[in-house]
Amino acid sequence: MYYDDLPMWSFLGKIDNQGSASMDDYKYLLYTHIRFQILFNKDRIIDISARIRTSESVDLTEDKETYVEFVYTVYWKKVDFLFEERMAKYLVTSSLTHFAVYRLFSIIISSVTVVLSTVFLVKFYIHVLKKDFTLRGLHDEKLDCNKEERGWKCIQDEVFTHPVHKSLLAAALGSGTQLLTM
């Protein structure tokens, strides 16, 4: 809510679980009394705040028509602050700064997690590939597919050799792709 360009906020109600985890035991309360405190200097409003009285509430737990009477109280208080300085309170400190800190920490932690996961994955791949390339370099003769070797290691010599007619293969793939896109 705003009054004279000054923000004010307050809770409108409360959900009371009364120590139970079941949703059936929850109580839904609507506050009916709002207390406004207005600080003024001469004919200018310097600050405004809204507070609620928790003792005055209506139970809305049961889904039935309920008569609700809202009441408000206004307290006026004279202060010596200048009108030009009334927004300084909102510019210097924000009530949401702790959310920005939590958001910053969560972004930092997520970034560190992604970087560490990437580093460990790359390190693992480098270790595995280095081992495979050293084994391939040691054996110049064609490796037989041993029972302990599985997957692409059995056909690694066939994978790393160039095709017999590579220019014919490139032309066929190129024109086939061109015809497919038309």
C-alpha positions as CSV (number, residue, x, y, z in Angstrom):
1,M,0.0,0.0,0.0
2,Y,1.1,3.6,-0.6
3,Y,0.1,6.8,0.9
4,D,1.6,10.1,-0.3
5,D,4.2,8.0,-2.2
6,L,5.4,6.3,1.0
7,P,5.2,2.5,1.1
8,M,3.6,0.7,4.0
9,W,3.0,-3.0,4.5
10,S,1.4,-5.4,6.9
11,F,0.2,-8.9,7.1
12,L,-3.5,-9.5,6.4
13,G,-3.9,-12.8,8.1
14,K,-2.2,-15.9,9.5
15,I,-2.2,-19.6,8.9
16,D,-1.8,-21.4,12.3
17,N,-0.9,-25.1,12.2
18,Q,-1.2,-25.5,16.0
19,G,1.8,-27.9,16.0
20,S,0.2,-30.4,13.7
21,A,1.4,-31.5,10.3
22,S,-2.0,-32.3,9.0
23,M,-3.7,-29.7,6.7
24,D,-7.0,-30.5,8.4
25,D,-5.9,-29.0,11.7
26,Y,-4.8,-25.6,10.2
27,K,-6.6,-22.5,11.3
28,Y,-6.9,-19.6,8.8
29,L,-7.2,-16.2,10.6
30,L,-7.9,-12.8,9.0
31,Y,-6.8,-9.7,11.0
32,T,-9.6,-7.1,11.3
33,H,-7.8,-4.2,13.1
34,I,-5.1,-2.1,11.4
35,R,-3.3,0.6,13.2
36,F,-1.8,3.4,11.1
37,Q,0.9,5.6,12.6
38,I,1.5,8.8,10.7
39,L,4.5,11.1,11.4
40,F,4.1,14.6,10.2
41,N,5.9,18.0,10.2
42,K,3.6,21.0,9.8
43,D,1.3,20.1,6.9
44,R,3.6,17.4,5.4
45,I,3.6,13.7,6.0
46,I,7.0,12.4,6.8
47,D,6.4,8.7,7.5
48,I,3.6,6.2,7.7
49,S,3.4,2.7,9.0
50,A,0.7,0.0,9.3
51,R,0.6,-2.5,12.2
52,I,-2.0,-5.1,12.9
53,R,-3.5,-6.3,16.2
54,T,-3.2,-10.1,16.3
55,S,-5.7,-10.3,19.1
56,E,-8.5,-9.1,16.8
57,S,-9.0,-11.7,14.1
58,V,-11.7,-13.7,12.5
59,D,-11.5,-17.5,12.0
60,L,-12.0,-18.4,8.3
61,T,-11.2,-22.1,8.7
62,E,-14.7,-23.3,7.9
63,D,-15.9,-22.6,4.4
64,K,-19.1,-20.7,5.3
65,E,-20.3,-17.1,4.9
66,T,-18.9,-15.0,7.7
67,Y,-19.6,-11.3,8.6
68,V,-16.3,-9.5,8.9
69,E,-16.0,-5.9,10.3
70,F,-12.7,-4.2,9.6
71,V,-11.6,-1.4,12.0
72,Y,-8.6,0.9,11.7
73,T,-7.0,3.4,14.1
74,V,-4.9,6.4,13.0
75,Y,-2.3,7.9,15.3
76,W,-0.7,11.2,14.4
77,K,2.7,12.1,15.8
78,K,4.5,15.4,15.2
79,V,8.2,15.1,14.4
80,D,11.0,17.5,13.4
81,F,12.2,15.7,10.3
82,L,12.3,17.7,7.0
83,F,10.1,16.7,4.2
84,E,13.0,16.4,1.8
85,E,14.7,13.8,4.0
86,R,11.7,11.5,4.3
87,M,12.7,9.1,1.5
88,A,16.3,8.7,2.8
89,K,15.2,5.8,5.0
90,Y,14.0,3.8,2.0
91,L,17.1,4.6,-0.1
92,V,19.8,3.8,2.4
93,T,18.5,0.5,3.8
94,S,16.1,-1.9,2.3
95,S,14.1,-4.5,4.2
96,L,15.0,-7.0,1.4
97,T,18.8,-6.8,1.6
98,H,19.1,-10.2,3.3
99,F,17.3,-11.8,0.4
100,A,19.9,-10.4,-2.0
101,V,22.6,-11.9,0.2
102,Y,21.0,-15.3,0.2
103,R,20.5,-15.1,-3.6
104,L,24.2,-14.2,-4.0
105,F,25.3,-17.1,-1.9
106,S,23.1,-19.6,-3.7
107,I,24.5,-18.3,-7.1
108,I,28.0,-18.7,-5.9
109,I,27.5,-22.2,-4.5
110,S,25.7,-23.3,-7.7
111,S,28.6,-21.9,-9.8
112,V,31.2,-23.6,-7.7
113,T,29.3,-26.9,-7.9
114,V,29.1,-26.7,-11.7
115,V,32.8,-25.8,-12.1
116,L,34.0,-28.6,-9.8
117,S,31.7,-31.1,-11.5
118,T,33.1,-30.1,-14.9
119,V,36.7,-30.2,-13.7
120,F,36.3,-33.7,-12.2
121,L,34.5,-35.0,-15.4
122,V,37.2,-33.6,-17.6
123,K,39.9,-35.0,-15.4
124,F,38.3,-38.5,-15.5
125,Y,38.0,-38.4,-19.3
126,I,41.6,-37.3,-19.7
127,H,42.7,-40.1,-17.5
128,V,40.7,-42.7,-19.4
129,L,41.7,-41.4,-22.9
130,K,45.4,-41.1,-21.9
131,K,45.4,-44.7,-20.8
132,D,43.7,-45.8,-24.0
133,F,46.1,-43.9,-26.3
134,T,49.2,-45.2,-24.5
135,L,47.9,-48.8,-24.8
136,R,47.2,-48.1,-28.5
137,G,50.7,-46.6,-29.0
138,L,52.4,-49.6,-27.4
139,H,50.9,-52.2,-29.6
140,D,51.5,-51.6,-33.3
141,E,50.1,-54.9,-34.3
142,K,46.4,-55.3,-34.5
143,L,44.9,-56.0,-31.0
144,D,42.7,-59.0,-30.6
145,C,39.5,-58.4,-28.8
146,N,40.3,-59.9,-25.4
147,K,37.5,-60.9,-23.1
148,E,38.5,-58.2,-20.6
149,E,38.2,-55.4,-23.2
150,R,34.7,-54.3,-24.0
151,G,33.0,-51.7,-26.1
152,W,34.8,-49.4,-28.5
153,K,38.2,-50.7,-27.4
154,C,37.6,-53.9,-29.4
155,I,37.2,-51.9,-32.7
156,Q,39.5,-49.0,-32.0
157,D,41.8,-49.8,-35.0
158,E,38.8,-49.7,-37.3
159,V,37.6,-46.4,-35.8
160,F,40.8,-44.5,-36.2
161,T,41.5,-45.6,-39.8
162,H,40.5,-43.5,-42.8
163,P,37.9,-44.9,-45.2
164,V,39.2,-46.3,-48.5
165,H,37.4,-43.9,-50.9
166,K,37.0,-40.9,-48.6
167,S,36.5,-38.3,-51.4
168,L,33.7,-40.4,-52.9
169,L,32.1,-40.7,-49.4
170,A,32.3,-37.0,-48.9
171,A,30.7,-36.3,-52.3
172,A,27.9,-38.8,-51.6
173,L,27.2,-37.4,-48.2
174,G,27.3,-33.8,-49.4
175,S,25.0,-34.2,-52.3
176,G,22.7,-36.5,-50.3
177,T,22.4,-33.9,-47.6
178,Q,21.7,-31.2,-50.2
179,L,19.0,-33.4,-51.8
180,L,17.5,-34.2,-48.4
181,T,17.2,-30.5,-47.5
182,M,15.5,-29.6,-50.8
